[in-house]
Amino acid sequence: MMTLDNYLAEKLDILKADGRYRDFAVIECDADFPDVTLRRGQFYGRATVWCANNYLGLAQSTMVKGAAMNVLNDYSSGAGGTRNIAGTRDWHDRVEQQLAQMNNKPAALLFTSGYVANWATLATLGRHLPQCIFLSDEKNHNSIIEGIRAAGCGKVIFKHNDMDDLRDKIKHLPANATKIIVTEGLFSMDGDSPALADMVQIAKDYGALTYVDEVHAVGIYGARGSGIAEQQGVADEIDIVQGTLGKALASMGGYVAASRLMIDFIRSHANGFIFTTSLPPVLLAAASAAINWVMNNADARHDYLKQVKKFQERLWHAGLIPHRGQTHLSLVPINNPHHCNQVAHMLLERGVYVQPINYPTVPKGAERFRITLTPRHTRDHETHLIDELSALTRRCPVFNHTAQIKA
């Protein structure tokens, strides 16, 4: 009879054999980001980070860090309770007001992470709204998938970014059902975006609500920095916007923004909001400073996107990406988990840290690197990455999933 320990070990061995076992790179000092001190396996030394979600480099900003440090003089290090029981500070109200303003919505609600914001909100809506049916993009994030699953209501999956398929599926649903179309403004593992104006029109035609996850776009796109919906000119027609404080906004936490009535309903019913300790003031102060910067520095954000475009031209001319990206995310296909891990290991030995993206984050056979440039990366950083990755691709043709690493 197999023991529990044997069962667990067997399952972990399967992950290792498949090249899907995850070991963490431990960063010991990142004050000079993207150059950090890092240890992973037998490696210990300095490396340049090319896979962080600190898209604007604001997590190292003296403005953001200073705002966080100043708060510690007047507030406790932790919230010490749920929002309902001694855990609400004026900083929660302040940041929720800022997020509502940034998204041009009447109200916003903070959660402990972007994952929880999706999971708790979608589960709440699906459980409570009458005859609720979600229409979800097939490549939506796991937090969306799990939120819809937890809702226990109807769901329909439409083809990725395919508005014709969405229209074909929604027209067969009951007219009196509560229909919610759920998608992402920017799909982080493919770097693409849906035609949100078309989605909005479909929602109008069939009386559906719209829900857009902007976690990888918030802080970067749009005049106020709220994301892709704003960039595409339809932000005001999205019913519920979800986002994060943990990427471009340099802190931690998640949020949804919507009508006052919708936010009050979620606040009053979402288990993932009600039954957890709230965000500490120090993180909210950092987020507040970052939001303020984003909303008042559209030119700097535009310059960042121009920097990304030039960088992607260099990657494309070096044959490292199959096409020029339309967003700030640069996807390098490897298409083999073992090769992905090996190339990442060899890059780290050369002072370049990129994280292999393997199943279940992406489908099997679609393994890749997601390279993220920030304003803190220099031209020399770019050249180092391109030279080292190009040298390795000559030893391992990464676009051919049957290729073998050459000794």
N, C-alpha and C positions, 0 to 999 in steps of 0.2 A: 504493500500500500504506500502510495506516494505521500510524503510528509508535506506540510505547508512550505517549509523552507526549500525543499526540492522543487516544488511547483514554481515558487517565485524565481528560483535560480534558473530553471529551465526557460521561463518566459523571458528573463533578461538575456540569456544566452542567445535566444532567437533574435532579439533586437540587435545584439552585437554581430551575429552572423550576417544579418541583413544590412549592416552598415547604418542602422538607425538608432543605436545607443547614443545617448546624449551625455557628453561630459562638458563641464562648464569651464570657460576661461575666466580666471579670477583676476580682476583688475585691482591692483593695490593702491594706485595713485593715478588720478586722472585730471589733476589741476591744469596740466598742459595739454589737455585733449585737443586734437586727436592722438597726440603722442602720449602713451601711457606705460606704466610698469605693469607687467602681466605675467601670470604663470598658468601654464596648462601642460599637464603631463610632465615631460622632461624639460620643457621650455621654461625659462625664467629670464625676463629681460624687457627691453623697450620695444614697443611695436606701435604702428599707426593703426588706429581703429577705422575700419571702412564699413561697418555694419550697424552702427548705433542709430537709434531713432531720435537722437538729439539734433534734429534736422537743421535748426538755425544756430546751433552752438550756444544757445542762451543758458544752458545749465552751468556753463563756466563763466557767465557774465557777472561782473562785479555788481552790477545793478540788481540782478536777480538774487545772487547770494547775499548781498548786503541787506536786501529787503527781508530775507529769511532770518538773518542774524539779528536784525533790529527787533523783530517780533519777540524773540526769546527773552528780552528784558522785561516785557509786560505780560507775557502769556506762558502757560505751562507747556512742557515739551509735547504732551499728548492731549487729546480732547477729553479723555477721561469718561466718556459715556456715549450713548447713542444720541442722535439729534433730538430725540424726545426727552432724554433724561440727562440733563447737565452737559450735553455734548455739542451744543450749538453756540458758536461765538459770532461776534459781529463780522468776522472774516468770512464765515459761510455766507451770510447775507450779501456781503460786498462782492464776493467772487460770483455768486449766482446772478447778481445784477449786472456785472460786467459781461458774463457769458450771454445773458439775455440781450444785452446791447450789441455784442459782437454778432450774434445770430439774428438780430432784428426781430426777436420774439418777445412776447410780453413777459415770459418767465423762464427760469431754468432751475434745474435740480442737480445737486452734486451727489456722486456716488464714490465709493472707495477706489474704483478702477473703471476703465473703459469696458472691460469684460463684464463686470458686474452691472454697469449701466445698461448694456444690451440685454444680458440675461434677465435681469430683474424687470426691466420695462416690458420686454416682449412677453415674458411669462405672465406678468400682471394683466396686460391688455388681452392676451389670449384667453385667460381664465375668466375674465369679468365681462368683456364686451359680448353682446348677444350674437350668437351664431358666427363667431369670429373665424375667419379663414385668412391665413397668411399666404401671400404670393412672394416667394423668396428666390433670389438669384442662386443658381446652382453653385457658385463659387463664394457665397457669403462666408464670413468668418465663423469660426467654431462657436464664439459667444452668441451669435445670432442663431445658429443651428440649435444650440443647447437651450436657449431661451424659448424658441418655438416648440422644441420637444417638451420642455417643462410645462408649457401652456396647456398641452393636451387637447388642443383644438384642431380644426382642419388646416391643412397646408397643401400648397401646390408649388412645385419647383419649376421655374422657367429657365430656359437656356441662357447662358451667360451673356449679359448685355444685349439680349435679343428682344427688342420691343415688339416685333411681330409675333413672336412666340408668347410673350406676355399677354398681348391683346387676344390672341387665339384662346388662351387658357382662361382669362378672366371673363370672357363673354359667356362661358358655359356655367358660371357660378350663379347661385340663387341671387336674385335682385335684392332681396331683403337681408342678405348676410352682411355682417360687418367685414369688409375686405381691407386688408392692410398690405400694401406693396412695400417690400423691404429690400434695400440694396445698399451698396457702398458707393460713396462718392469717388473713392480711389481704391482699387483693388491692389493690395500691397504686394502680392506675389506675382502679379502680371503687369502692374504699372499702367493699367488702363482704367477708363471711366465710362459709365453709361451715358446715353443721351437722355439727360434728366428732363428736358422739355417734353420729349415724346412720352416719357413715363408719366409726367404730370398730366398731359392731355388724356392719356388712357385712364388715369385715376378719375379725372373729371367725367369722362364719358360713362364710366361704370360705377360712380359713386364710391370710390375707394379712398382710404387714407394713404399718405406716403410717409415713409420712414427711411432716412438716409444716415448711414454710418460714415462720419467724416474724420475718423481718427487719424488717418495718414495724410489728410489734407488740411486740417485745421492749423491755423497759424501761418500758412504758406500762400494759399490761393484766395482770391477775392479781395475787394477793396478794403474790407474790414478784417480779412483773414479768417473768415468762418469756414471756407472750404470750396469744394468744386461746385456745389449748387449755386453759391454766390458768383463764382467765376462764370458759370453758364447762364446767369441771369434769372434763375428760378428759385432762389433761396426763400423768397416770401411765399412761394406756393408749396413748399415742403411742410407737411404738418408737424412732424417730429424730427428734430436733428439730434444726432448723438455724436459725442466726441470725447476726447481725452485731454487731460492735463499732462500726461506722461511722455509725450513725444516732443513736438515743437515747442510746447508751452512749459517745458523744463521743470516739471514737478511730478506730481502723482495724483491720480484720481480720474474720474470720468463724470460725464454729465449728459443730460438731455435738455433740450430747449423746445418749448411749444407754447400753446395758449395757457393762460393762467388756470383755466378749468382743468385742462389735461394734466398740467404739472401737479395741481393740487390732488387730482385723482391718483396719480402715480405715487405721490408722497404719502398718501393715506392708505395705499393698498400694497405697495411693493415690499415683499419680505426682505429682499436684498438691500433695501434702504432702511427699513424699520428696525431690523434686529442685528445691527452691527455698529461698532464704534465708529464715530465720524472722523473725518480727516483732521489732523492736527493743524493749528494755526500757522506753524512754521512753513508747512507745505503750501498752504493757501496764500500766504504772503508772497512766496516765490512765484506761484501761478499768477497772482494778481499783477505783479510787476511785469511778467512775461506777456500777459494779455494786453496790458497797457502799451507795452512796446510794440507789439504786433499791430494794434489798431492805429498806431501813430507813425508807423514806419513802412508804409506801403512801398516806397521807393527802394528801401533796403531789401525788402523781400523780392521785389522785381529784379534787383541786381543779382540776388542769389540765384534766381531761376535762369538768368542769363549766364551766370557762372556754370550752372549745371549743364546748360545746352552746349557750351563750349567743351566741357569735360566729356560729354557723351559723344561729341564729334570725334574727340581723340580716341575714345574707346572703340567707336565704330570703325574708324580708319585703321586701327590696330587689329581689327577682326575679332574683337572680344565680345561684342554684342551684335545680335542679328539685325537690329534696326535701331535707328535713333529713337530715343524715348520721347514720349509726350508729357512726362511728368518728371519729378525729381528722383525717381527710383530707377536705378540701372540694373537690369537683370542679365546675368551671365549664365547661360544654360550649360549644365554639365551632363545631366541625364543619366547619371549612374551614381548610386550612393557611395560606393567604395572610392571611386575616383574623386568625388566631391570632398570626401574626408581627407584623402591623400593630398590633393592639391592644397586644401586649407592648411594641412599640417606643414607642407613644404613652404607655403607662403609665410607662415608664422616664423619658421626658422630664418626667413629673410626679412623679418621685421614688419610683416603685413598681416593684420588680423582681419579676416573675413570669416563669417560663420556659415558652415554648410547648411543649406535649407533642404531637408529631407522629408520623406513621408513620416507622419500624416499631414504635415503642414502643406506639402504639395503632393500630387499624385506620384506613385511609384514610376520611375523612369523619367520624371520631370524635375530631377534634383537641380539645384542652381545656387548661385551666389546672388544676394541682393546687396548691391554696393550703394552706399549713401554718402554723397559728398555734402560737406557743410561749409559755411563761410570760413571756418577755421582751417580748412585744408588749403595748403599752398600749391603753387604750380609744381614745386619740387616733390611734394607728396604725390601729386597726380602722376608725375613722370616715374617715380619709384614704383608705384602700383602697376602702371602699364608695362614697364620694362620687366618686372618680375613675373607678372601674370603671362605676358607674351612669351617669355622664356620657358615657362612651364607648359604652355599650350603646345609649344613645338615638341615637347617630350610626350605630351598626352593631348591629342586632338580632342578638346573637350566637347566639341559639337557633335562628335560621333560616339553614340552610347555604347558601341562595341569596342571602342579603342581601349588599349591597355596602357597602363603607366609604363614608360620605358625607364630602365635603370640608368 
